[in-house]
Amino acid sequence: MRAGVQPIEIELDKPRRLLLTVGGLKAAEREINKSRGLQPRKAIFRIMMEELPQVEQGDVGMDFCEAILWASMLHEDPDLPLAAVGLMPFDLRDVIQLTCRVITETYLKIDPKTEEAAIEEKKNLLTKLNGTQTSGVSPE
């Protein structure tokens, strides 16, 4: 286990500890590209940056959620088939939030004192990655 990153404990078909690893992300990248028929392939970080801003609109792909949740189980169960995750008893009202939590708790260590600053920084990063940020003086 990595220092400072704690797995998310959840009861599904059995007690599970969700934690993303590099190998898990690589597997998720492969599966999402395959399921979406993406040519050329997209990097998992690009896919995450495209999916995560859609959370508020409820427009996150279930293939994305399933792949991320599956990837987060591979560290303890490397032979777990992707299809098995779709059959696990998730509370469907919480799947998107759980997916986001797995991603953010793996990669963002948030100090409660600086949580607002971290959220603002994440929004700025998403804006840059999505290509919607402009620079320079406004013509108005």
DSSP file (Angstrom, degrees, kcal/mol; ACC not computed):
  #  RESIDUE AA STRUCTURE BP1 BP2  ACC     N-H-->O    O-->H-N    N-H-->O    O-->H-N    TCO  KAPPA ALPHA  PHI   PSI    X-CA   Y-CA   Z-CA
    1    1 A M              0   0    0      0, 0.0     2,-0.2     0, 0.0     5,-0.1   0.000 360.0 360.0 360.0 145.6    0.0    0.0    0.0
    2    2 A R    >   -     0   0    0      3,-0.2     3,-1.3     1,-0.1     2,-0.1  -0.539 360.0-100.7 -82.3 145.2    1.2    3.5   -0.8
    3    3 A A  T 3  S+     0   0    0      1,-0.2    -1,-0.1    -2,-0.2     3,-0.1  -0.403 103.3   9.4 -64.3 135.0    2.0    5.9    2.1
    4    4 A G  T 3  S+     0   0    0      1,-0.1     2,-0.6    -2,-0.1    -1,-0.2   0.277 104.3 100.5  83.6 -12.4   -0.7    8.4    2.7
    5    5 A V    <   -     0   0    0     -3,-1.3    -3,-0.2   104,-0.0    -1,-0.1  -0.930  53.7-166.5-112.3 116.6   -3.3    6.8    0.5
    6    6 A Q        -     0   0    0     -2,-0.6    -3,-0.0    99,-0.2    12,-0.0  -0.823  21.8-117.9-102.0 138.0   -5.9    4.7    2.2
    7    7 A P        -     0   0    0      0, 0.0     2,-0.6     0, 0.0    12,-0.2  -0.337  27.0-114.4 -68.0 155.6   -8.2    2.3    0.3
    8    8 A I  E     -A   18   0A   0     10,-2.4    10,-3.0    -2,-0.0     2,-0.4  -0.832  29.6-142.6 -91.0 120.0  -11.9    2.9    0.4
    9    9 A E  E     +A   17   0A   0     -2,-0.6     2,-0.3     8,-0.2     8,-0.2  -0.710  30.2 163.0 -89.3 133.3  -13.6    0.0    2.3
   10   10 A I  E     -A   16   0A   0      6,-2.6     6,-3.4    -2,-0.4     2,-0.6  -0.993  36.6-127.1-148.4 148.4  -16.9   -1.1    0.9
   11   11 A E  E     +A   15   0A   0     -2,-0.3     2,-0.1     4,-0.2    -2,-0.0  -0.891  48.9 135.3-100.3 118.3  -19.1   -4.2    1.2
   12   12 A L  S    S-     0   0    0      2,-2.0    -1,-0.1    -2,-0.6    76,-0.0   0.131  84.8 -23.1-124.0-117.8  -20.1   -5.6   -2.2
   13   13 A D  S    S-     0   0    0      1,-0.2    -2,-0.1    -2,-0.1    75,-0.0   0.736 142.3 -14.8 -68.9 -21.3  -20.1   -9.3   -3.1
   14   14 A K  S    S-     0   0    0     -4,-0.1    -2,-2.0     0, 0.0    -1,-0.2  -0.917 106.9 -55.5-162.8 172.0  -17.6   -9.4   -0.2
   15   15 A P  E     -A   11   0A   0      0, 0.0     2,-0.3     0, 0.0    -4,-0.2  -0.417  63.1-170.7 -60.9 131.0  -15.6   -6.8    1.6
   16   16 A R  E     -A   10   0A   0     -6,-3.4    -6,-2.6    -2,-0.1     2,-0.5  -0.916  21.9-151.2-125.2 151.3  -13.6   -4.8   -0.9
   17   17 A R  E     -A    9   0A   0     -2,-0.3     2,-0.4    -8,-0.2    -8,-0.2  -0.950  18.9-150.6-123.1 107.6  -10.8   -2.2   -0.6
   18   18 A L  E     +A    8   0A   0    -10,-3.0   -10,-2.4    -2,-0.5     2,-0.3  -0.661  31.0 148.8 -86.0 126.6  -10.9    0.2   -3.5
   19   19 A L        -     0   0    0     53,-2.6    56,-0.4    -2,-0.4     2,-0.3  -0.898  37.5-133.8-158.0 123.6   -7.5    1.7   -4.5
   20   20 A L        -     0   0    0     82,-0.3     2,-0.3    -2,-0.3    52,-0.1  -0.624  25.4-178.9 -82.8 138.6   -6.2    2.8   -7.9
   21   21 A T     >  -     0   0    0     50,-0.3     4,-2.6    -2,-0.3     5,-0.2  -0.780  43.8-102.5-123.4 170.5   -2.8    1.7   -9.0
   22   22 A V  H  > S+     0   0    0     -2,-0.3     4,-2.3     1,-0.2     5,-0.2   0.921 124.8  49.6 -60.4 -43.5   -0.8    2.4  -12.1
   23   23 A G  H  > S+     0   0    0      1,-0.2     4,-2.1     2,-0.2    -1,-0.2   0.884 110.0  50.8 -63.1 -38.6   -1.6   -1.1  -13.3
   24   24 A G  H  > S+     0   0    0      2,-0.2     4,-2.5     1,-0.2    -2,-0.2   0.914 110.4  48.6 -64.7 -43.1   -5.3   -0.6  -12.6
   25   25 A L  H  X S+     0   0    0     -4,-2.6     4,-2.7     2,-0.2    -2,-0.2   0.880 109.6  52.8 -64.5 -37.7   -5.4    2.7  -14.5
   26   26 A K  H  X S+     0   0    0     -4,-2.3     4,-2.2     2,-0.2    -1,-0.2   0.915 110.7  47.4 -62.8 -42.5   -3.6    1.0  -17.5
   27   27 A A  H  X S+     0   0    0     -4,-2.1     4,-2.4     2,-0.2    -2,-0.2   0.909 112.1  49.7 -65.2 -42.2   -6.2   -1.7  -17.5
   28   28 A A  H  X S+     0   0    0     -4,-2.5     4,-2.8     2,-0.2     5,-0.3   0.915 109.7  51.9 -62.8 -42.9   -9.1    0.9  -17.2
   29   29 A E  H  X S+     0   0    0     -4,-2.7     4,-2.3     1,-0.2     5,-0.2   0.929 110.7  47.9 -57.8 -47.2   -7.6    2.8  -20.1
   30   30 A R  H  X S+     0   0    0     -4,-2.2     4,-2.0     1,-0.2    -2,-0.2   0.926 114.5  45.5 -60.4 -46.7   -7.4   -0.3  -22.3
   31   31 A E  H  X S+     0   0    0     -4,-2.4     4,-2.9     2,-0.2     5,-0.2   0.891 113.0  48.3 -68.7 -40.7  -11.0   -1.3  -21.5
   32   32 A I  H  X S+     0   0    0     -4,-2.8     4,-2.1     2,-0.2     6,-0.2   0.927 112.4  49.0 -66.5 -43.8  -12.5    2.1  -22.0
   33   33 A N  H  X>S+     0   0    0     -4,-2.3     5,-2.1    -5,-0.3     4,-0.6   0.907 114.6  46.6 -59.7 -41.3  -10.7    2.6  -25.3
   34   34 A K  H ><5S+     0   0    0     -4,-2.0     3,-0.7    -5,-0.2    -2,-0.2   0.934 112.7  47.6 -66.8 -47.4  -11.9   -0.8  -26.4
   35   35 A S  H 3<5S+     0   0    0     -4,-2.9    -1,-0.2     1,-0.2    -2,-0.2   0.814 118.4  41.2 -67.6 -29.1  -15.5   -0.4  -25.3
   36   36 A R  H 3<5S-     0   0    0     -4,-2.1    -1,-0.2    -5,-0.2    -2,-0.2   0.483 104.3-127.8 -95.2  -4.1  -15.8    3.1  -27.0
   37   37 A G  T <<5 -     0   0    0     -3,-0.7     2,-0.5    -4,-0.6    -3,-0.2   0.880  39.4-176.4  60.9  38.6  -13.9    2.0  -30.1
   38   38 A L      < -     0   0    0     -5,-2.1    -1,-0.2    -6,-0.2     4,-0.1  -0.578   9.3-155.2 -77.9 119.5  -11.5    5.0  -29.7
   39   39 A Q  S    S+     0   0    0     -2,-0.5     2,-0.2     1,-0.2     3,-0.0  -0.962  85.8  29.3-135.6 117.5   -9.0    5.3  -32.5
   40   40 A P  S    S-     0   0    0      0, 0.0    -1,-0.2     0, 0.0     0, 0.0   0.608 111.8-115.8 -70.7 162.9   -6.5    6.7  -31.9
   41   41 A R        -     0   0    0     -2,-0.2     2,-0.4     1,-0.1    -2,-0.1  -0.210  22.7-132.1 -65.9 156.5   -6.7    5.6  -28.3
   42   42 A K        -     0   0    0    -13,-0.2    -9,-0.1    -4,-0.1     2,-0.1  -0.876  20.5-113.0-109.8 145.1   -7.0    8.2  -25.5
   43   43 A A     >  -     0   0    0     -2,-0.4     4,-2.3     1,-0.1     3,-0.4  -0.440  26.7-118.8 -70.6 148.6   -4.9    8.3  -22.3
   44   44 A I  H  > S+     0   0    0      1,-0.2     4,-2.6     2,-0.2     5,-0.2   0.842 114.1  56.0 -59.9 -34.5   -6.8    7.5  -19.1
   45   45 A F  H  > S+     0   0    0      2,-0.2     4,-2.0     1,-0.2    -1,-0.2   0.868 107.9  48.0 -69.1 -34.4   -6.0   11.0  -17.7
   46   46 A R  H  > S+     0   0    0     -3,-0.4     4,-1.6     2,-0.2    -2,-0.2   0.911 111.4  50.8 -67.4 -43.3   -7.6   12.6  -20.7
   47   47 A I  H  X S+     0   0    0     -4,-2.3     4,-2.3     1,-0.2     3,-0.3   0.929 110.9  48.4 -60.4 -44.9  -10.7   10.3  -20.4
   48   48 A M  H  X S+     0   0    0     -4,-2.6     4,-2.8     1,-0.2    -1,-0.2   0.910 109.5  52.4 -62.6 -41.6  -11.0   11.3  -16.7
   49   49 A M  H  < S+     0   0    0     -4,-2.0    -1,-0.2     1,-0.2    -2,-0.2   0.773 112.9  45.5 -67.0 -25.1  -10.7   15.0  -17.5
   50   50 A E  H  < S+     0   0    0     -4,-1.6     4,-0.2    -3,-0.3    -1,-0.2   0.832 118.6  41.1 -82.7 -35.1  -13.5   14.6  -20.0
   51   51 A E  H >< S+     0   0    0     -4,-2.3     3,-1.9    -5,-0.2     4,-0.3   0.917 104.1  62.0 -80.4 -45.0  -15.8   12.5  -17.7
   52   52 A L  G >< S+     0   0    0     -4,-2.8     3,-1.6     1,-0.3     4,-0.3   0.838  97.7  56.4 -59.2 -38.2  -15.4   14.2  -14.4
   53   53 A P  G 3  S+     0   0    0      0, 0.0     3,-0.4     0, 0.0    -1,-0.3   0.706  99.9  63.9 -65.7 -14.7  -16.8   17.6  -15.4
   54   54 A Q  G X>>S+     0   0    0     -3,-1.9     5,-2.2    -4,-0.2     4,-0.6   0.505  74.8  93.2 -84.3  -4.3  -20.0   15.8  -16.5
   55   55 A V  G X45S+     0   0    0     -3,-1.6     3,-1.4    -4,-0.3    -1,-0.2   0.911  81.2  53.4 -57.0 -46.5  -20.8   14.7  -13.0
   56   56 A E  G 345S+     0   0    0     -3,-0.4    -1,-0.2    -4,-0.3    -2,-0.1   0.815 111.5  46.0 -62.6 -29.6  -23.1   17.6  -12.3
   57   57 A Q  G <45S-     0   0    0     -3,-0.6    -1,-0.3    -4,-0.2    -2,-0.2   0.489 110.5-121.7 -88.8  -3.4  -25.1   17.0  -15.4
   58   58 A G  T <<5S+     0   0    0     -3,-1.4    -3,-0.2    -4,-0.6    -2,-0.1   0.799  74.1 129.4  69.2  28.2  -25.3   13.3  -14.7
   59   59 A D      < +     0   0    0     -5,-2.2     2,-0.4    -8,-0.1    -4,-0.2  -0.141  23.7 129.8-110.5  36.5  -23.7   12.6  -18.0
   60   60 A V        -     0   0    0     -6,-0.2     2,-0.1    -5,-0.2    -9,-0.1  -0.780  61.7-115.0 -92.3 132.8  -20.9   10.2  -16.9
   61   61 A G     >  -     0   0    0     -2,-0.4     4,-2.0     1,-0.1     3,-0.3  -0.423   8.4-140.7 -69.3 136.5  -20.6    7.0  -18.9
   62   62 A M  H  > S+     0   0    0      1,-0.2     4,-3.0     2,-0.2     5,-0.2   0.816 104.8  61.2 -65.1 -29.1  -21.4    3.7  -17.0
   63   63 A D  H  > S+     0   0    0      2,-0.2     4,-2.1     1,-0.2    -1,-0.2   0.886 105.0  48.6 -62.7 -36.3  -18.5    2.1  -18.9
   64   64 A F  H  > S+     0   0    0     -3,-0.3     4,-2.5     2,-0.2     5,-0.2   0.948 113.2  45.8 -65.7 -50.2  -16.2    4.7  -17.3
   65   65 A C  H  X S+     0   0    0     -4,-2.0     4,-2.7     1,-0.2     5,-0.3   0.935 114.3  48.2 -59.2 -48.0  -17.6    4.1  -13.8
   66   66 A E  H  X S+     0   0    0     -4,-3.0     4,-2.5     1,-0.2    -1,-0.2   0.916 112.9  48.0 -60.7 -43.9  -17.4    0.3  -14.2
   67   67 A A  H  X S+     0   0    0     -4,-2.1     4,-2.7    -5,-0.2    -1,-0.2   0.902 113.5  46.7 -66.1 -41.2  -13.9    0.4  -15.5
   68   68 A I  H  X S+     0   0    0     -4,-2.5     4,-1.9     2,-0.2    -2,-0.2   0.928 114.4  46.7 -67.8 -44.3  -12.6    2.7  -12.8
   69   69 A L  H  < S+     0   0    0     -4,-2.7     4,-0.5    -5,-0.2    -2,-0.2   0.915 114.5  47.9 -64.0 -41.5  -14.3    0.7  -10.0
   70   70 A W  H >X S+     0   0    0     -4,-2.5     3,-1.6    -5,-0.3     4,-0.9   0.935 110.3  52.0 -61.0 -47.1  -12.9   -2.5  -11.5
   71   71 A A  H >< S+     0   0    0     -4,-2.7     3,-0.5     1,-0.3     4,-0.4   0.840 104.9  56.8 -59.4 -33.4   -9.5   -1.0  -11.8
   72   72 A S  T 3< S+     0   0    0     -4,-1.9   -53,-2.6     1,-0.2    -1,-0.3   0.603 107.3  49.1 -76.6 -10.0   -9.6    0.0   -8.2
   73   73 A M  T X> S+     0   0    0     -3,-1.6     4,-1.7    -4,-0.5     3,-1.2   0.581  88.4  83.2 -99.1 -13.6  -10.2   -3.7   -7.2
   74   74 A L  T << S+     0   0    0     -4,-0.9    -2,-0.1    -3,-0.5    -1,-0.1   0.760  75.8  70.1 -66.4 -25.3   -7.4   -5.2   -9.2
   75   75 A H  T 34 S+     0   0    0    -56,-0.4    -1,-0.3    -4,-0.4    -2,-0.1   0.821 116.0  25.2 -62.9 -28.6   -4.7   -4.5   -6.6
   76   76 A E  T <4 S+     0   0    0     -3,-1.2    -1,-0.2     1,-0.2    -2,-0.2   0.645 135.6  32.6-104.5 -20.6   -6.3   -7.2   -4.4
   77   77 A D    ><  +     0   0    0     -4,-1.7     3,-2.1     1,-0.1    -1,-0.2  -0.590  62.8 171.4-138.5  71.4   -8.0   -9.3   -7.0
   78   78 A P  T 3  S+     0   0    0      0, 0.0    -4,-0.1     0, 0.0    -1,-0.1   0.671  79.4  53.6 -62.9 -17.9   -5.9   -9.3  -10.2
   79   79 A D  T 3  S+     0   0    0      2,-0.1    -5,-0.1    -5,-0.0    -2,-0.0   0.342  76.1 128.5 -97.0   6.8   -8.0  -12.0  -11.9
   80   80 A L    <   -     0   0    0     -3,-2.1     2,-0.2    -7,-0.1    -3,-0.1  -0.464  57.9-132.0 -65.1 122.3  -11.3  -10.2  -11.4
   81   81 A P    >>  -     0   0    0      0, 0.0     3,-1.0     0, 0.0     4,-0.7  -0.525  10.2-127.2 -76.0 144.6  -13.1  -10.0  -14.7
   82   82 A L  H >> S+     0   0    0      1,-0.3     3,-1.2    -2,-0.2     4,-0.9   0.885 108.9  60.3 -54.8 -41.9  -14.6   -6.6  -15.7
   83   83 A A  H 3> S+     0   0    0      1,-0.3     4,-0.6     2,-0.2    -1,-0.3   0.793  94.9  63.6 -60.1 -28.8  -18.0   -8.2  -16.2
   84   84 A A  H X4 S+     0   0    0     -3,-1.0     3,-0.7     1,-0.2     4,-0.4   0.829  95.7  58.7 -66.2 -31.0  -18.1   -9.3  -12.6
   85   85 A V  H X< S+     0   0    0     -3,-1.2     3,-1.3    -4,-0.7    -1,-0.2   0.885  99.4  57.2 -66.9 -37.9  -18.1   -5.7  -11.4
   86   86 A G  H 3< S+     0   0    0     -4,-0.9    -1,-0.2     1,-0.2    -2,-0.2   0.697 107.1  50.0 -65.4 -18.1  -21.3   -5.0  -13.4
   87   87 A L  T << S+     0   0    0     -3,-0.7    -1,-0.2    -4,-0.6    -2,-0.2   0.461  86.1 109.8 -98.1  -3.4  -23.0   -7.8  -11.4
   88   88 A M  S <  S-     0   0    0     -3,-1.3     2,-2.1    -4,-0.4   -76,-0.0  -0.415  82.4-106.4 -75.1 151.8  -21.9   -6.5   -8.0
   89   89 A P        +     0   0    0      0, 0.0     2,-0.1     0, 0.0    -1,-0.1  -0.384  54.1 165.3 -80.9  65.5  -24.6   -5.1   -5.7
   90   90 A F        -     0   0    0     -2,-2.1     2,-1.0    -5,-0.2   -78,-0.1  -0.485  48.0-113.3 -73.9 149.0  -23.7   -1.4   -5.9
   91   91 A D    >   -     0   0    0      1,-0.2     3,-2.6    -2,-0.1     4,-0.4  -0.785  30.0-150.8 -77.6 107.5  -26.1    1.2   -4.6
   92   92 A L  G >  S+     0   0    0     -2,-1.0     3,-0.6     1,-0.3     4,-0.4   0.725  90.9  64.6 -61.1 -22.6  -26.8    2.7   -8.1
   93   93 A R  G 3  S+     0   0    0      1,-0.2    -1,-0.3     2,-0.1     4,-0.2   0.718 109.2  40.9 -69.1 -18.8  -27.5    6.1   -6.6
   94   94 A D  G <> S+     0   0    0     -3,-2.6     4,-2.8     1,-0.1     5,-0.2   0.391  83.5  98.2-110.7   1.9  -23.9    6.2   -5.4
   95   95 A V  H <> S+     0   0    0     -3,-0.6     4,-2.4    -4,-0.4     5,-0.2   0.921  87.5  44.3 -61.8 -46.5  -22.0    4.8   -8.3
   96   96 A I  H  > S+     0   0    0     -4,-0.4     4,-2.5     1,-0.2    -1,-0.2   0.937 116.0  47.3 -64.3 -45.5  -20.9    8.1   -9.8
   97   97 A Q  H  > S+     0   0    0     -4,-0.2     4,-2.5     1,-0.2    -2,-0.2   0.892 112.3  50.0 -63.8 -39.2  -20.0    9.6   -6.5
   98   98 A L  H  X S+     0   0    0     -4,-2.8     4,-2.6     2,-0.2    -1,-0.2   0.909 109.7  51.2 -65.1 -41.6  -18.0    6.4   -5.6
   99   99 A T  H  X S+     0   0    0     -4,-2.4     4,-2.0    -5,-0.2    -2,-0.2   0.938 112.4  45.8 -60.0 -47.4  -16.2    6.6   -8.9
  100  100 A C  H  X S+     0   0    0     -4,-2.5     4,-3.1     1,-0.2     5,-0.3   0.893 111.6  52.6 -62.6 -40.1  -15.2   10.2   -8.3
  101  101 A R  H  X S+     0   0    0     -4,-2.5     4,-2.8     2,-0.2     5,-0.3   0.910 106.9  51.8 -63.7 -42.5  -14.2    9.5   -4.7
  102  102 A V  H  X S+     0   0    0     -4,-2.6     4,-1.1     2,-0.2   -82,-0.3   0.930 114.7  43.7 -59.5 -44.7  -11.9    6.6   -5.8
  103  103 A I  H  X S+     0   0    0     -4,-2.0     4,-1.9    -5,-0.2     5,-0.3   0.957 117.7  42.5 -66.7 -50.9  -10.2    9.0   -8.3
  104  104 A T  H  X S+     0   0    0     -4,-3.1     4,-2.9     1,-0.2    -2,-0.2   0.881 113.8  50.1 -69.4 -36.9   -9.9   12.0   -6.0
  105  105 A E  H  < S+     0   0    0     -4,-2.8    -1,-0.2    -5,-0.3   -99,-0.2   0.753 112.3  49.6 -73.3 -21.0   -8.8   10.1   -2.9
  106  106 A T  H  < S+     0   0    0     -4,-1.1    -2,-0.2    -5,-0.3    -1,-0.2   0.873 127.5  20.4 -79.0 -38.1   -6.1    8.3   -5.0
  107  107 A Y  H  < S+     0   0    0     -4,-1.9     2,-0.5     1,-0.2    -2,-0.2   0.606 115.6  60.4-113.0 -13.9   -4.7   11.4   -6.6
  108  108 A L     <  -     0   0    0     -4,-2.9     2,-0.9    -5,-0.3    -1,-0.2  -0.956  56.3-164.8-120.6 116.9   -5.7   14.4   -4.5
  109  109 A K        -     0   0    0     -2,-0.5     2,-0.6    -3,-0.1    -4,-0.1  -0.871  20.4-163.6 -97.3 108.1   -4.6   14.7   -0.9
  110  110 A I        -     0   0    0     -2,-0.9     5,-0.1     3,-0.0    -2,-0.0  -0.828  14.3-152.5-104.3 122.1   -6.9   17.4    0.5
  111  111 A D    >   -     0   0    0     -2,-0.6     3,-2.1     1,-0.1     4,-0.4  -0.788  23.6-130.3 -83.3 126.7   -6.2   19.2    3.7
  112  112 A P  G >  S+     0   0    0      0, 0.0     3,-0.8     0, 0.0     4,-0.3   0.805 107.3  58.3 -50.6 -31.6   -9.5   20.4    5.1
  113  113 A K  G 3  S+     0   0    0      1,-0.2     3,-0.2     2,-0.1     4,-0.2   0.789 115.8  33.8 -68.8 -26.8   -8.0   23.9    5.6
  114  114 A T  G <> S+     0   0    0     -3,-2.1     4,-2.4     1,-0.1    -1,-0.2   0.162  82.7 112.4-114.8  18.2   -7.2   24.1    1.9
  115  115 A E  H <> S+     0   0    0     -3,-0.8     4,-2.4    -4,-0.4     5,-0.2   0.905  78.9  50.3 -59.6 -43.5  -10.1   22.2    0.4
  116  116 A E  H  > S+     0   0    0     -4,-0.3     4,-2.3     1,-0.2    -1,-0.2   0.917 111.5  48.5 -61.6 -42.6  -11.6   25.3   -1.2
  117  117 A A  H  > S+     0   0    0      1,-0.2     4,-2.4     2,-0.2    -1,-0.2   0.886 110.8  51.4 -64.1 -38.5   -8.3   26.2   -2.8
  118  118 A A  H  X S+     0   0    0     -4,-2.4     4,-2.3     2,-0.2    -2,-0.2   0.891 109.4  49.7 -65.7 -39.4   -7.9   22.6   -4.0
  119  119 A I  H  X S+     0   0    0     -4,-2.4     4,-2.3     2,-0.2    -2,-0.2   0.923 112.1  47.7 -64.6 -43.8  -11.4   22.7   -5.6
  120  120 A E  H  X S+     0   0    0     -4,-2.3     4,-2.3     1,-0.2    -2,-0.2   0.900 111.6  50.7 -63.7 -40.6  -10.6   26.0   -7.3
  121  121 A E  H  X S+     0   0    0     -4,-2.4     4,-2.4     2,-0.2    -1,-0.2   0.892 109.4  51.1 -63.5 -40.3   -7.2   24.6   -8.5
  122  122 A K  H  X S+     0   0    0     -4,-2.3     4,-2.7     2,-0.2    -2,-0.2   0.911 109.3  50.3 -63.9 -42.5   -9.0   21.5   -9.9
  123  123 A K  H  X S+     0   0    0     -4,-2.3     4,-2.3     1,-0.2    -2,-0.2   0.917 111.2  49.0 -61.6 -42.7  -11.5   23.7  -11.8
  124  124 A N  H  X S+     0   0    0     -4,-2.3     4,-2.3     2,-0.2    -2,-0.2   0.904 111.5  49.3 -63.0 -41.2   -8.6   25.8  -13.3
  125  125 A L  H  X S+     0   0    0     -4,-2.4     4,-2.8     2,-0.2     5,-0.2   0.924 110.9  49.3 -63.2 -45.1   -6.8   22.6  -14.3
  126  126 A L  H  X S+     0   0    0     -4,-2.7     4,-2.4     1,-0.2     6,-0.2   0.896 109.9  52.4 -61.2 -40.0  -10.0   21.2  -15.9
  127  127 A T  H  X>S+     0   0    0     -4,-2.3     5,-2.0     2,-0.2     6,-0.9   0.925 111.9  45.5 -62.0 -45.0  -10.5   24.5  -17.8
  128  128 A K  H ><5S+     0   0    0     -4,-2.3     3,-1.0     1,-0.2    -2,-0.2   0.936 114.5  47.5 -63.3 -46.7   -6.9   24.4  -19.1
  129  129 A L  H 3<5S+     0   0    0     -4,-2.8    -1,-0.2     1,-0.3    -2,-0.2   0.839 111.0  51.4 -66.4 -32.5   -7.2   20.7  -20.1
  130  130 A N  H 3<5S-     0   0    0     -4,-2.4    -1,-0.3    -5,-0.2    -2,-0.2   0.555 109.8-124.5 -81.3  -6.9  -10.5   21.2  -21.8
  131  131 A G  T <<5S+     0   0    0     -3,-1.0    -3,-0.2    -4,-0.6    -2,-0.1   0.737  78.4 116.9  74.7  22.6   -9.1   24.1  -23.8
  132  132 A T      < +     0   0    0     -5,-2.0     2,-0.3    -6,-0.2    -4,-0.2   0.495  44.9  99.2-101.5  -3.8  -11.7   26.6  -22.7
  133  133 A Q        -     0   0    0     -6,-0.9     2,-0.3    -5,-0.1    -9,-0.0  -0.649  55.5-163.3 -84.2 139.0   -9.4   29.0  -20.8
  134  134 A T        -     0   0    0     -2,-0.3     2,-0.3     2,-0.1    -2,-0.1  -0.796   2.5-150.9-114.5 161.1   -8.3   32.1  -22.7
  135  135 A S        +     0   0    0     -2,-0.3     2,-0.1     2,-0.1     0, 0.0  -0.865  49.7  40.2-127.3 164.6   -5.5   34.4  -21.9
  136  136 A G  S    S-     0   0    0     -2,-0.3     2,-0.3     2,-0.0    -2,-0.1  -0.354  95.6 -32.9  94.0-176.3   -4.9   38.1  -22.5
  137  137 A V        -     0   0    0     -2,-0.1    -2,-0.1     1,-0.1     0, 0.0  -0.590  63.2-112.8 -83.6 138.6   -7.1   41.1  -22.1
  138  138 A S        -     0   0    0     -2,-0.3    -1,-0.1     1,-0.1    -2,-0.0  -0.453  18.5-131.7 -67.5 140.1  -10.8   40.8  -22.9
  139  139 A P              0   0    0      0, 0.0    -1,-0.1     0, 0.0    -2,-0.0   0.632 360.0 360.0 -69.9 -10.8  -11.8   42.7  -26.0
  140  140 A E              0   0    0      0, 0.0    -2,-0.1     0, 0.0    -3,-0.0   0.458 360.0 360.0 -83.4 360.0  -14.7   44.2  -24.0
